[in-house]
Amino acid sequence: MQDAGPVRGDRDGGSGAAAASTWCKSTQPVPMIGIHGLRDTVAPYHGALPGSQRTLRHFYSFGADWARRNRCAPGSRDVEIRDGVTRREYKQCANDATVALYTLRDGGHTWPGGRELPEWFVGKTIKDFDATAEMWRFFEQHPQRGSN
């Protein structure tokens, strides 16, 4: 799993993850972007398999909890940004701390737009979606703001 979080809300600008599994300990609203492949078998999109000792949660449940933590308006909006990539966004959050979740239909446990890894081991690397560029764009649009 590649992960750009957790962060300290008093120091860092936000949190970003590909295959979300960490939890930010700060109570300050923090912008968060998550990117997860639907075909990730290492950190399953739908959470840990029944009987597993792991505590991974469903990607959307993770995002909804983060949105509640950031005091976002109820509900989310799903937009298919291109074939195979859907963005779920929670807006109107405290301190403009938006939560954005990207689902990559064919993505495995890899960094989208990064170097390819053995597909037989970690799944497909999506090449036409650049996770690094998307995170950079997100944090430019949602800088960390002071607490209310």
Rosetta constraint file for C-alpha pairs under 8 A:
AtomPair CA 1 CA 18 HARMONIC 6.96 0.50
AtomPair CA 1 CA 19 HARMONIC 6.08 0.50
AtomPair CA 1 CA 42 HARMONIC 7.88 0.50
AtomPair CA 1 CA 43 HARMONIC 7.36 0.50
AtomPair CA 1 CA 109 HARMONIC 6.42 0.50
AtomPair CA 1 CA 110 HARMONIC 7.17 0.50
AtomPair CA 2 CA 17 HARMONIC 6.72 0.50
AtomPair CA 2 CA 18 HARMONIC 5.69 0.50
AtomPair CA 2 CA 19 HARMONIC 6.95 0.50
AtomPair CA 2 CA 110 HARMONIC 7.48 0.50
AtomPair CA 2 CA 111 HARMONIC 6.84 0.50
AtomPair CA 3 CA 16 HARMONIC 6.77 0.50
AtomPair CA 3 CA 17 HARMONIC 4.45 0.50
AtomPair CA 3 CA 18 HARMONIC 5.79 0.50
AtomPair CA 3 CA 19 HARMONIC 7.25 0.50
AtomPair CA 3 CA 20 HARMONIC 7.32 0.50
AtomPair CA 4 CA 15 HARMONIC 6.29 0.50
AtomPair CA 4 CA 16 HARMONIC 5.03 0.50
AtomPair CA 4 CA 17 HARMONIC 5.24 0.50
AtomPair CA 4 CA 18 HARMONIC 7.92 0.50
AtomPair CA 5 CA 14 HARMONIC 7.90 0.50
AtomPair CA 5 CA 15 HARMONIC 4.91 0.50
AtomPair CA 5 CA 16 HARMONIC 5.73 0.50
AtomPair CA 5 CA 17 HARMONIC 6.36 0.50
AtomPair CA 5 CA 22 HARMONIC 6.99 0.50
AtomPair CA 5 CA 23 HARMONIC 7.98 0.50
AtomPair CA 5 CA 24 HARMONIC 7.30 0.50
AtomPair CA 6 CA 15 HARMONIC 6.07 0.50
AtomPair CA 6 CA 22 HARMONIC 6.22 0.50
AtomPair CA 6 CA 23 HARMONIC 6.11 0.50
AtomPair CA 6 CA 24 HARMONIC 4.79 0.50
AtomPair CA 6 CA 25 HARMONIC 7.65 0.50
AtomPair CA 7 CA 11 HARMONIC 7.74 0.50
AtomPair CA 7 CA 12 HARMONIC 5.92 0.50
AtomPair CA 7 CA 13 HARMONIC 7.92 0.50
AtomPair CA 7 CA 14 HARMONIC 6.56 0.50
AtomPair CA 7 CA 15 HARMONIC 6.02 0.50
AtomPair CA 7 CA 24 HARMONIC 5.96 0.50
AtomPair CA 7 CA 25 HARMONIC 7.84 0.50
AtomPair CA 7 CA 26 HARMONIC 7.64 0.50
AtomPair CA 8 CA 12 HARMONIC 5.64 0.50
AtomPair CA 8 CA 24 HARMONIC 7.28 0.50
AtomPair CA 8 CA 25 HARMONIC 7.37 0.50
AtomPair CA 8 CA 26 HARMONIC 5.86 0.50
AtomPair CA 9 CA 13 HARMONIC 6.93 0.50
AtomPair CA 9 CA 14 HARMONIC 6.97 0.50
AtomPair CA 9 CA 26 HARMONIC 5.70 0.50
AtomPair CA 9 CA 27 HARMONIC 7.66 0.50
AtomPair CA 9 CA 28 HARMONIC 5.73 0.50
AtomPair CA 9 CA 29 HARMONIC 7.21 0.50
AtomPair CA 9 CA 30 HARMONIC 6.01 0.50
AtomPair CA 9 CA 144 HARMONIC 7.76 0.50
AtomPair CA 10 CA 28 HARMONIC 7.61 0.50
AtomPair CA 12 CA 144 HARMONIC 7.48 0.50
AtomPair CA 13 CA 30 HARMONIC 7.30 0.50
AtomPair CA 13 CA 31 HARMONIC 7.50 0.50
AtomPair CA 13 CA 139 HARMONIC 7.31 0.50
AtomPair CA 13 CA 143 HARMONIC 6.03 0.50
AtomPair CA 13 CA 144 HARMONIC 4.65 0.50
AtomPair CA 14 CA 30 HARMONIC 5.15 0.50
AtomPair CA 14 CA 31 HARMONIC 4.87 0.50
AtomPair CA 14 CA 32 HARMONIC 5.79 0.50
AtomPair CA 14 CA 139 HARMONIC 7.17 0.50
AtomPair CA 14 CA 143 HARMONIC 7.53 0.50
AtomPair CA 14 CA 144 HARMONIC 6.31 0.50
AtomPair CA 15 CA 30 HARMONIC 6.96 0.50
AtomPair CA 15 CA 31 HARMONIC 6.35 0.50
AtomPair CA 15 CA 32 HARMONIC 4.69 0.50
AtomPair CA 15 CA 33 HARMONIC 6.41 0.50
AtomPair CA 16 CA 32 HARMONIC 5.57 0.50
AtomPair CA 16 CA 33 HARMONIC 4.69 0.50
AtomPair CA 16 CA 34 HARMONIC 5.56 0.50
AtomPair CA 16 CA 35 HARMONIC 7.98 0.50
AtomPair CA 16 CA 135 HARMONIC 6.81 0.50
AtomPair CA 17 CA 33 HARMONIC 6.54 0.50
AtomPair CA 17 CA 34 HARMONIC 4.80 0.50
AtomPair CA 17 CA 35 HARMONIC 6.10 0.50
AtomPair CA 18 CA 34 HARMONIC 5.75 0.50
AtomPair CA 18 CA 35 HARMONIC 4.46 0.50
AtomPair CA 18 CA 36 HARMONIC 5.33 0.50
AtomPair CA 18 CA 110 HARMONIC 7.83 0.50
AtomPair CA 18 CA 111 HARMONIC 6.73 0.50
AtomPair CA 18 CA 131 HARMONIC 7.90 0.50
AtomPair CA 19 CA 34 HARMONIC 7.14 0.50
AtomPair CA 19 CA 35 HARMONIC 6.20 0.50
AtomPair CA 19 CA 36 HARMONIC 4.72 0.50
AtomPair CA 19 CA 37 HARMONIC 7.22 0.50
AtomPair CA 19 CA 43 HARMONIC 6.42 0.50
AtomPair CA 19 CA 45 HARMONIC 7.61 0.50
AtomPair CA 19 CA 59 HARMONIC 7.98 0.50
AtomPair CA 19 CA 109 HARMONIC 7.14 0.50
AtomPair CA 20 CA 34 HARMONIC 6.33 0.50
AtomPair CA 20 CA 35 HARMONIC 7.45 0.50
AtomPair CA 20 CA 36 HARMONIC 7.06 0.50
AtomPair CA 20 CA 59 HARMONIC 6.78 0.50
AtomPair CA 20 CA 62 HARMONIC 7.57 0.50
AtomPair CA 21 CA 43 HARMONIC 7.91 0.50
AtomPair CA 21 CA 56 HARMONIC 6.29 0.50
AtomPair CA 21 CA 57 HARMONIC 7.57 0.50
AtomPair CA 27 CA 69 HARMONIC 7.53 0.50
AtomPair CA 28 CA 70 HARMONIC 7.52 0.50
AtomPair CA 28 CA 147 HARMONIC 6.43 0.50
AtomPair CA 29 CA 69 HARMONIC 6.81 0.50
AtomPair CA 29 CA 70 HARMONIC 4.47 0.50
AtomPair CA 29 CA 71 HARMONIC 7.53 0.50
AtomPair CA 29 CA 93 HARMONIC 7.95 0.50
AtomPair CA 29 CA 94 HARMONIC 6.28 0.50
AtomPair CA 29 CA 95 HARMONIC 6.54 0.50
AtomPair CA 29 CA 97 HARMONIC 5.73 0.50
AtomPair CA 29 CA 147 HARMONIC 7.52 0.50
AtomPair CA 30 CA 70 HARMONIC 6.68 0.50
AtomPair CA 30 CA 97 HARMONIC 5.16 0.50
AtomPair CA 30 CA 98 HARMONIC 7.82 0.50
AtomPair CA 30 CA 144 HARMONIC 6.55 0.50
AtomPair CA 31 CA 70 HARMONIC 7.99 0.50
AtomPair CA 31 CA 96 HARMONIC 7.43 0.50
AtomPair CA 31 CA 97 HARMONIC 4.00 0.50
AtomPair CA 31 CA 98 HARMONIC 5.05 0.50
AtomPair CA 31 CA 99 HARMONIC 5.85 0.50
AtomPair CA 31 CA 139 HARMONIC 7.67 0.50
AtomPair CA 31 CA 142 HARMONIC 6.48 0.50
AtomPair CA 31 CA 143 HARMONIC 7.53 0.50
AtomPair CA 31 CA 144 HARMONIC 6.83 0.50
AtomPair CA 32 CA 66 HARMONIC 7.89 0.50
AtomPair CA 32 CA 97 HARMONIC 7.24 0.50
AtomPair CA 32 CA 98 HARMONIC 6.55 0.50
AtomPair CA 32 CA 99 HARMONIC 4.84 0.50
AtomPair CA 32 CA 100 HARMONIC 6.33 0.50
AtomPair CA 33 CA 99 HARMONIC 5.87 0.50
AtomPair CA 33 CA 100 HARMONIC 4.72 0.50
AtomPair CA 33 CA 101 HARMONIC 5.76 0.50
AtomPair CA 33 CA 102 HARMONIC 7.75 0.50
AtomPair CA 33 CA 135 HARMONIC 6.81 0.50
AtomPair CA 33 CA 138 HARMONIC 7.35 0.50
AtomPair CA 34 CA 63 HARMONIC 7.84 0.50
AtomPair CA 34 CA 100 HARMONIC 6.32 0.50
AtomPair CA 34 CA 101 HARMONIC 4.71 0.50
AtomPair CA 34 CA 102 HARMONIC 6.06 0.50
AtomPair CA 35 CA 101 HARMONIC 5.89 0.50
AtomPair CA 35 CA 102 HARMONIC 4.59 0.50
AtomPair CA 35 CA 103 HARMONIC 6.06 0.50
AtomPair CA 35 CA 104 HARMONIC 7.44 0.50
AtomPair CA 35 CA 131 HARMONIC 7.34 0.50
AtomPair CA 36 CA 40 HARMONIC 7.58 0.50
AtomPair CA 36 CA 45 HARMONIC 6.76 0.50
AtomPair CA 36 CA 59 HARMONIC 7.43 0.50
AtomPair CA 36 CA 101 HARMONIC 7.89 0.50
AtomPair CA 36 CA 102 HARMONIC 6.34 0.50
AtomPair CA 36 CA 103 HARMONIC 5.28 0.50
AtomPair CA 36 CA 104 HARMONIC 6.16 0.50
AtomPair CA 36 CA 107 HARMONIC 7.25 0.50
AtomPair CA 36 CA 108 HARMONIC 7.99 0.50
AtomPair CA 36 CA 109 HARMONIC 7.92 0.50
AtomPair CA 37 CA 45 HARMONIC 6.79 0.50
AtomPair CA 37 CA 103 HARMONIC 5.89 0.50
AtomPair CA 37 CA 104 HARMONIC 4.64 0.50
AtomPair CA 37 CA 105 HARMONIC 6.15 0.50
AtomPair CA 37 CA 106 HARMONIC 6.37 0.50
AtomPair CA 37 CA 107 HARMONIC 3.88 0.50
AtomPair CA 37 CA 108 HARMONIC 5.02 0.50
AtomPair CA 37 CA 109 HARMONIC 6.61 0.50
AtomPair CA 38 CA 44 HARMONIC 7.56 0.50
AtomPair CA 38 CA 45 HARMONIC 5.45 0.50
AtomPair CA 38 CA 103 HARMONIC 6.48 0.50
AtomPair CA 38 CA 104 HARMONIC 5.87 0.50
AtomPair CA 38 CA 105 HARMONIC 5.06 0.50
AtomPair CA 38 CA 106 HARMONIC 6.16 0.50
AtomPair CA 38 CA 107 HARMONIC 5.86 0.50
AtomPair CA 38 CA 108 HARMONIC 6.88 0.50
AtomPair CA 39 CA 44 HARMONIC 7.35 0.50
AtomPair CA 39 CA 45 HARMONIC 7.21 0.50
AtomPair CA 39 CA 105 HARMONIC 6.99 0.50
AtomPair CA 39 CA 106 HARMONIC 5.83 0.50
AtomPair CA 39 CA 107 HARMONIC 5.51 0.50
AtomPair CA 39 CA 108 HARMONIC 4.91 0.50
AtomPair CA 39 CA 109 HARMONIC 7.69 0.50
AtomPair CA 39 CA 123 HARMONIC 6.96 0.50
AtomPair CA 40 CA 44 HARMONIC 5.19 0.50
AtomPair CA 40 CA 45 HARMONIC 6.29 0.50
AtomPair CA 40 CA 107 HARMONIC 6.56 0.50
AtomPair CA 40 CA 108 HARMONIC 4.07 0.50
AtomPair CA 40 CA 109 HARMONIC 4.75 0.50
AtomPair CA 40 CA 122 HARMONIC 7.18 0.50
AtomPair CA 40 CA 123 HARMONIC 6.60 0.50
AtomPair CA 41 CA 45 HARMONIC 7.94 0.50
AtomPair CA 41 CA 108 HARMONIC 6.99 0.50
AtomPair CA 41 CA 109 HARMONIC 6.90 0.50
AtomPair CA 41 CA 122 HARMONIC 7.15 0.50
AtomPair CA 41 CA 123 HARMONIC 7.61 0.50
AtomPair CA 42 CA 109 HARMONIC 6.27 0.50
AtomPair CA 42 CA 122 HARMONIC 7.11 0.50
AtomPair CA 43 CA 47 HARMONIC 7.22 0.50
AtomPair CA 43 CA 48 HARMONIC 7.46 0.50
AtomPair CA 43 CA 56 HARMONIC 7.07 0.50
AtomPair CA 43 CA 109 HARMONIC 7.10 0.50
AtomPair CA 44 CA 48 HARMONIC 6.26 0.50
AtomPair CA 44 CA 49 HARMONIC 7.78 0.50
AtomPair CA 44 CA 56 HARMONIC 7.63 0.50
AtomPair CA 44 CA 58 HARMONIC 7.81 0.50
AtomPair CA 45 CA 57 HARMONIC 7.90 0.50
AtomPair CA 45 CA 58 HARMONIC 5.77 0.50
AtomPair CA 45 CA 59 HARMONIC 5.55 0.50
AtomPair CA 46 CA 57 HARMONIC 6.74 0.50
AtomPair CA 46 CA 58 HARMONIC 4.20 0.50
AtomPair CA 46 CA 59 HARMONIC 6.31 0.50
AtomPair CA 47 CA 55 HARMONIC 7.63 0.50
AtomPair CA 47 CA 56 HARMONIC 4.82 0.50
AtomPair CA 47 CA 57 HARMONIC 4.12 0.50
AtomPair CA 47 CA 58 HARMONIC 4.25 0.50
AtomPair CA 47 CA 59 HARMONIC 7.06 0.50
AtomPair CA 48 CA 52 HARMONIC 6.14 0.50
AtomPair CA 48 CA 54 HARMONIC 5.90 0.50
AtomPair CA 48 CA 55 HARMONIC 6.14 0.50
AtomPair CA 48 CA 56 HARMONIC 4.95 0.50
AtomPair CA 48 CA 57 HARMONIC 6.42 0.50
AtomPair CA 48 CA 58 HARMONIC 7.89 0.50
AtomPair CA 57 CA 61 HARMONIC 6.69 0.50
AtomPair CA 57 CA 62 HARMONIC 6.28 0.50
AtomPair CA 58 CA 62 HARMONIC 6.25 0.50
AtomPair CA 59 CA 63 HARMONIC 6.36 0.50
AtomPair CA 60 CA 64 HARMONIC 6.04 0.50
AtomPair CA 60 CA 101 HARMONIC 7.71 0.50
AtomPair CA 61 CA 65 HARMONIC 6.16 0.50
AtomPair CA 62 CA 66 HARMONIC 6.35 0.50
AtomPair CA 63 CA 67 HARMONIC 6.15 0.50
AtomPair CA 63 CA 99 HARMONIC 7.05 0.50
AtomPair CA 63 CA 100 HARMONIC 7.84 0.50
AtomPair CA 63 CA 101 HARMONIC 6.83 0.50
AtomPair CA 64 CA 68 HARMONIC 6.29 0.50
AtomPair CA 65 CA 69 HARMONIC 6.14 0.50
AtomPair CA 66 CA 70 HARMONIC 6.17 0.50
AtomPair CA 66 CA 99 HARMONIC 7.22 0.50
AtomPair CA 67 CA 71 HARMONIC 6.11 0.50
AtomPair CA 67 CA 72 HARMONIC 5.32 0.50
AtomPair CA 67 CA 90 HARMONIC 6.34 0.50
AtomPair CA 67 CA 93 HARMONIC 7.55 0.50
AtomPair CA 67 CA 98 HARMONIC 7.63 0.50
AtomPair CA 67 CA 99 HARMONIC 6.05 0.50
AtomPair CA 68 CA 72 HARMONIC 5.98 0.50
AtomPair CA 70 CA 93 HARMONIC 5.82 0.50
AtomPair CA 70 CA 94 HARMONIC 5.89 0.50
AtomPair CA 70 CA 97 HARMONIC 6.30 0.50
AtomPair CA 70 CA 98 HARMONIC 7.78 0.50
AtomPair CA 71 CA 93 HARMONIC 5.29 0.50
AtomPair CA 71 CA 94 HARMONIC 5.58 0.50
AtomPair CA 72 CA 90 HARMONIC 6.24 0.50
AtomPair CA 72 CA 91 HARMONIC 5.75 0.50
AtomPair CA 72 CA 92 HARMONIC 5.30 0.50
AtomPair CA 72 CA 93 HARMONIC 3.65 0.50
AtomPair CA 72 CA 94 HARMONIC 6.43 0.50
AtomPair CA 72 CA 97 HARMONIC 7.89 0.50
AtomPair CA 72 CA 98 HARMONIC 7.38 0.50
AtomPair CA 73 CA 90 HARMONIC 7.04 0.50
AtomPair CA 73 CA 91 HARMONIC 6.22 0.50
AtomPair CA 73 CA 92 HARMONIC 5.36 0.50
AtomPair CA 73 CA 93 HARMONIC 6.21 0.50
AtomPair CA 74 CA 90 HARMONIC 7.86 0.50
AtomPair CA 75 CA 90 HARMONIC 6.86 0.50
AtomPair CA 76 CA 88 HARMONIC 6.33 0.50
AtomPair CA 76 CA 89 HARMONIC 5.45 0.50
AtomPair CA 76 CA 90 HARMONIC 4.85 0.50
AtomPair CA 76 CA 91 HARMONIC 7.47 0.50
AtomPair CA 77 CA 87 HARMONIC 7.99 0.50
AtomPair CA 77 CA 88 HARMONIC 5.46 0.50
AtomPair CA 77 CA 89 HARMONIC 5.38 0.50
AtomPair CA 77 CA 90 HARMONIC 6.86 0.50
AtomPair CA 78 CA 86 HARMONIC 6.67 0.50
AtomPair CA 78 CA 87 HARMONIC 5.60 0.50
AtomPair CA 78 CA 88 HARMONIC 4.37 0.50
AtomPair CA 78 CA 89 HARMONIC 6.61 0.50
AtomPair CA 79 CA 86 HARMONIC 5.61 0.50
AtomPair CA 79 CA 87 HARMONIC 5.27 0.50
AtomPair CA 79 CA 88 HARMONIC 6.50 0.50
AtomPair CA 80 CA 84 HARMONIC 7.61 0.50
AtomPair CA 80 CA 85 HARMONIC 5.91 0.50
AtomPair CA 80 CA 86 HARMONIC 4.27 0.50
AtomPair CA 80 CA 87 HARMONIC 6.28 0.50
AtomPair CA 81 CA 85 HARMONIC 5.88 0.50
AtomPair CA 81 CA 86 HARMONIC 5.77 0.50
AtomPair CA 81 CA 87 HARMONIC 6.72 0.50
AtomPair CA 82 CA 86 HARMONIC 7.28 0.50
AtomPair CA 84 CA 103 HARMONIC 7.95 0.50
AtomPair CA 84 CA 104 HARMONIC 5.80 0.50
AtomPair CA 84 CA 105 HARMONIC 4.97 0.50
AtomPair CA 84 CA 106 HARMONIC 7.00 0.50
AtomPair CA 85 CA 102 HARMONIC 6.68 0.50
AtomPair CA 85 CA 103 HARMONIC 5.66 0.50
AtomPair CA 85 CA 104 HARMONIC 4.78 0.50
AtomPair CA 85 CA 105 HARMONIC 6.32 0.50
AtomPair CA 86 CA 102 HARMONIC 5.56 0.50
AtomPair CA 86 CA 103 HARMONIC 5.22 0.50
AtomPair CA 86 CA 104 HARMONIC 6.81 0.50
AtomPair CA 87 CA 100 HARMONIC 6.61 0.50
AtomPair CA 87 CA 101 HARMONIC 5.49 0.50
AtomPair CA 87 CA 102 HARMONIC 4.48 0.50
AtomPair CA 87 CA 103 HARMONIC 6.50 0.50
AtomPair CA 88 CA 100 HARMONIC 5.73 0.50
AtomPair CA 88 CA 101 HARMONIC 5.03 0.50
AtomPair CA 88 CA 102 HARMONIC 6.44 0.50
AtomPair CA 89 CA 98 HARMONIC 7.27 0.50
AtomPair CA 89 CA 99 HARMONIC 5.74 0.50
AtomPair CA 89 CA 100 HARMONIC 4.49 0.50
AtomPair CA 89 CA 101 HARMONIC 6.36 0.50
AtomPair CA 90 CA 98 HARMONIC 5.86 0.50
AtomPair CA 90 CA 99 HARMONIC 5.12 0.50
AtomPair CA 90 CA 100 HARMONIC 6.47 0.50
AtomPair CA 91 CA 96 HARMONIC 7.58 0.50
AtomPair CA 91 CA 97 HARMONIC 7.77 0.50
AtomPair CA 91 CA 98 HARMONIC 5.15 0.50
AtomPair CA 91 CA 99 HARMONIC 6.88 0.50
AtomPair CA 92 CA 96 HARMONIC 6.45 0.50
AtomPair CA 92 CA 97 HARMONIC 7.97 0.50
AtomPair CA 92 CA 98 HARMONIC 7.10 0.50
AtomPair CA 93 CA 97 HARMONIC 5.33 0.50
AtomPair CA 93 CA 98 HARMONIC 5.85 0.50
AtomPair CA 94 CA 148 HARMONIC 7.69 0.50
AtomPair CA 95 CA 144 HARMONIC 7.66 0.50
AtomPair CA 95 CA 145 HARMONIC 5.58 0.50
AtomPair CA 95 CA 146 HARMONIC 6.91 0.50
AtomPair CA 95 CA 147 HARMONIC 6.58 0.50
AtomPair CA 95 CA 148 HARMONIC 6.97 0.50
AtomPair CA 96 CA 142 HARMONIC 6.81 0.50
AtomPair CA 96 CA 145 HARMONIC 7.35 0.50
AtomPair CA 97 CA 142 HARMONIC 6.76 0.50
AtomPair CA 97 CA 144 HARMONIC 7.26 0.50
AtomPair CA 97 CA 145 HARMONIC 7.91 0.50
AtomPair CA 98 CA 142 HARMONIC 7.05 0.50
AtomPair CA 104 CA 126 HARMONIC 7.91 0.50
AtomPair CA 106 CA 124 HARMONIC 6.75 0.50
AtomPair CA 106 CA 126 HARMONIC 7.36 0.50
AtomPair CA 107 CA 112 HARMONIC 7.57 0.50
AtomPair CA 107 CA 123 HARMONIC 6.79 0.50
AtomPair CA 107 CA 124 HARMONIC 5.38 0.50
AtomPair CA 107 CA 125 HARMONIC 6.01 0.50
AtomPair CA 107 CA 126 HARMONIC 5.77 0.50
AtomPair CA 108 CA 122 HARMONIC 5.84 0.50
AtomPair CA 108 CA 123 HARMONIC 4.06 0.50
AtomPair CA 108 CA 124 HARMONIC 4.88 0.50
AtomPair CA 108 CA 125 HARMONIC 6.28 0.50
AtomPair CA 109 CA 122 HARMONIC 5.13 0.50
AtomPair CA 109 CA 123 HARMONIC 6.02 0.50
AtomPair CA 109 CA 124 HARMONIC 7.61 0.50
AtomPair CA 109 CA 125 HARMONIC 7.79 0.50
AtomPair CA 110 CA 114 HARMONIC 7.74 0.50
AtomPair CA 110 CA 116 HARMONIC 7.72 0.50
AtomPair CA 110 CA 117 HARMONIC 7.24 0.50
AtomPair CA 110 CA 122 HARMONIC 6.70 0.50
AtomPair CA 110 CA 123 HARMONIC 7.26 0.50
AtomPair CA 110 CA 124 HARMONIC 7.25 0.50
AtomPair CA 110 CA 125 HARMONIC 5.60 0.50
AtomPair CA 111 CA 115 HARMONIC 7.53 0.50
AtomPair CA 111 CA 125 HARMONIC 6.74 0.50
AtomPair CA 111 CA 126 HARMONIC 7.84 0.50
AtomPair CA 111 CA 131 HARMONIC 6.79 0.50
AtomPair CA 112 CA 125 HARMONIC 5.76 0.50
AtomPair CA 112 CA 126 HARMONIC 4.90 0.50
AtomPair CA 112 CA 127 HARMONIC 6.07 0.50
AtomPair CA 112 CA 128 HARMONIC 7.82 0.50
AtomPair CA 112 CA 129 HARMONIC 5.86 0.50
AtomPair CA 112 CA 130 HARMONIC 5.51 0.50
AtomPair CA 112 CA 131 HARMONIC 5.27 0.50
AtomPair CA 113 CA 125 HARMONIC 7.17 0.50
AtomPair CA 113 CA 126 HARMONIC 5.98 0.50
AtomPair CA 113 CA 127 HARMONIC 4.47 0.50
AtomPair CA 113 CA 128 HARMONIC 6.32 0.50
AtomPair CA 113 CA 129 HARMONIC 5.49 0.50
AtomPair CA 113 CA 130 HARMONIC 4.17 0.50
AtomPair CA 113 CA 131 HARMONIC 6.14 0.50
AtomPair CA 113 CA 132 HARMONIC 7.62 0.50
AtomPair CA 114 CA 125 HARMONIC 7.41 0.50
AtomPair CA 114 CA 127 HARMONIC 7.11 0.50
AtomPair CA 114 CA 130 HARMONIC 7.32 0.50
AtomPair CA 114 CA 131 HARMONIC 8.00 0.50
AtomPair CA 115 CA 125 HARMONIC 7.65 0.50
AtomPair CA 116 CA 124 HARMONIC 7.87 0.50
AtomPair CA 116 CA 125 HARMONIC 5.63 0.50
AtomPair CA 117 CA 121 HARMONIC 7.91 0.50
AtomPair CA 117 CA 122 HARMONIC 6.99 0.50
AtomPair CA 117 CA 124 HARMONIC 7.98 0.50
AtomPair CA 117 CA 125 HARMONIC 7.10 0.50
AtomPair CA 118 CA 122 HARMONIC 6.34 0.50
AtomPair CA 118 CA 123 HARMONIC 7.25 0.50
AtomPair CA 119 CA 123 HARMONIC 4.28 0.50
AtomPair CA 119 CA 124 HARMONIC 5.17 0.50
AtomPair CA 119 CA 125 HARMONIC 7.41 0.50
AtomPair CA 130 CA 134 HARMONIC 6.16 0.50
AtomPair CA 131 CA 135 HARMONIC 6.04 0.50
AtomPair CA 132 CA 136 HARMONIC 6.17 0.50
AtomPair CA 133 CA 137 HARMONIC 6.12 0.50
AtomPair CA 134 CA 138 HARMONIC 6.13 0.50
AtomPair CA 135 CA 139 HARMONIC 6.20 0.50
AtomPair CA 136 CA 140 HARMONIC 6.21 0.50
AtomPair CA 137 CA 141 HARMONIC 6.32 0.50
AtomPair CA 138 CA 142 HARMONIC 6.01 0.50
AtomPair CA 139 CA 143 HARMONIC 5.51 0.50
